[in-house]
Amino acid sequence: MDFSKPTASEASVDLKPGFKFKPTEEEIVTCYLRPRAVNEPLPSTFIVDLVILSCNPWDLVPEGSVEKYFFCQRVQRWPHGNRYNRAAGDGHWRASGKDVPIFSNIINGGMPLMVGLKKTLVFYLGKAAAGENTEWVMHEYSLVQAGLTPYPVISPSGTNNLGEYSRYAVAITKFVPIMTINPDDSWVVCRIFKKKKKHALRATAQRYNIADGGQLRFFNFLGKGNLEGTSSSGSLTDLPIEKAKDNNEGRGGTNDKDDTNEAGK
């Protein structure tokens, strides 16, 4: 199975103002996680190494930021087990839902290649037995199947570092042997963010409702003012429905009287 190597560069990418770091899940696995798992240069320095288990999530994502990406190495709970340590900071990360497979655009025999998995974890305060749920969520991206195939590394100097060799210099040294390195599956990419509150809009509407005595106030956009003499075109009209109805009927009665006098004339 031939799994192509993503282009890597030692220089970081400087984005212009207004642009955001929004990689796809496939790009996270193939362009960042795979090279990091074999200690190869990365396309940019937006994702940095961090020991996630030593921090609380709110200490990792600055105030005002939407999300943050980190490289981290998972630590097995037991030497020969397949479960990992999830204790972190003042609590622990607990898995939520099913793992989601990540596929590559590379087609092998008519089928897309599975290169990674996305696991969703929620941060709980306290110990694993009994913890308090928080709104902090982490997506953990790991390598599986095609993502763990040997990684081709060109090594003109006998190391896995290209050094000052450009892509053109590497093309010239085509007779130099190519090494293959097996990716370290302990490396993962962690995307940490705070879950948005779905009931925020409902709570805001409820506060306005209570402040106005149980009814939403009507904003008169077309009126020239309210009955209290306010000249602003954007005034709030607090006219009760019954009073407005009586005034309309009164005006209607005057019009009928005028019409009768006109008929008598």
Buried (B, 14 or more C-beta within 10 A) or exposed (E): EEBEBBEBEEEEEEEEEEEEEEBEBBEBBBBBBBBBBBBBBBBBEBBEEBEBBEBBBBEBBEEEEEBBBBBBBBEEEEEEEEEBEBBBBBBBBBEEEEBEBBBBEBEEEEEBBBBBBBBBBBBBBEEEEEBEEBEBBBBBBBBBBBBBBEBBBBBBEEEBBBEEBEEEEBEEEEEEEEBEBEBEBBBBBBBBBBEEEEEEEEEEEEEEEEEEEEEEEEEBEEBEBBEEEBEEEEBEBEBEEEEEEEEEEEEEEEEEEEEEEEEEE
